[in-house]
Amino acid sequence: MALERVGAVVEKTTGVALSRASVWRLLTGRLGWSLQRPERRAVERDESEIARWIAHEWPRIKKGP
């Protein structure tokens, strides 16, 4: 996990071994970091084309033949 990796870097650079809980408190409390996960969106995503498709194509498809 990420906490172990951060703890290893802290230990390597400072010589101080921290528990997972201590690393978490360091990151969130002292440094103000938060848990973040990347959004699963394509770089090529075109919002205007998506809006056009929803407005024009989806009603036609939903209506059926």
C-alpha positions as CSV (number, residue, x, y, z in Angstrom):
1,M,0.0,0.0,0.0
2,A,0.9,3.6,-0.3
3,L,1.3,4.2,3.4
4,E,4.1,1.5,3.6
5,R,5.9,3.2,0.7
6,V,5.7,6.6,2.3
7,G,6.9,5.1,5.6
8,A,9.8,3.5,3.8
9,V,10.8,6.9,2.3
10,V,10.5,8.6,5.6
11,E,12.7,6.0,7.3
12,K,15.2,6.1,4.5
13,T,15.6,9.9,4.5
14,T,15.2,10.5,8.3
15,G,16.1,7.2,9.9
16,V,12.8,7.3,11.8
17,A,10.5,4.3,11.4
18,L,6.8,5.2,11.5
19,S,3.8,2.9,11.9
20,R,1.0,3.1,9.2
21,A,-1.1,5.1,11.6
22,S,1.7,7.6,12.2
23,V,2.3,8.0,8.5
24,W,-1.5,8.5,8.0
25,R,-1.5,11.2,10.7
26,L,1.5,12.8,9.2
27,L,0.0,13.0,5.7
28,T,-3.5,14.1,6.7
29,G,-3.0,16.1,9.9
30,R,0.4,17.8,9.5
31,L,0.6,18.1,5.7
32,G,-3.2,18.5,5.0
33,W,-3.3,15.8,2.3
34,S,-6.4,13.8,1.6
35,L,-7.2,10.5,0.0
36,Q,-7.8,11.1,-3.7
37,R,-8.6,8.7,-6.5
38,P,-8.2,9.6,-10.2
39,E,-11.3,9.9,-12.3
40,R,-11.7,7.3,-15.0
41,R,-12.1,9.6,-18.0
42,A,-10.4,9.6,-21.3
43,V,-8.1,12.4,-22.2
44,E,-9.8,12.6,-25.6
45,R,-13.3,13.1,-24.0
46,D,-15.3,15.8,-25.9
47,E,-18.0,17.2,-23.6
48,S,-19.7,19.2,-26.4
49,E,-20.0,16.1,-28.6
50,I,-21.4,14.1,-25.7
51,A,-24.0,16.7,-25.1
52,R,-24.9,16.8,-28.8
53,W,-25.2,13.0,-28.8
54,I,-27.4,12.9,-25.7
55,A,-29.7,15.7,-27.2
56,H,-30.0,14.3,-30.7
57,E,-29.0,10.7,-31.0
58,W,-30.2,9.2,-27.7
59,P,-33.9,10.2,-28.0
60,R,-33.9,8.6,-31.5
61,I,-32.3,5.4,-30.3
62,K,-34.5,5.3,-27.2
63,K,-37.7,5.8,-29.3
64,G,-36.8,2.7,-31.4
65,P,-38.0,2.0,-35.0
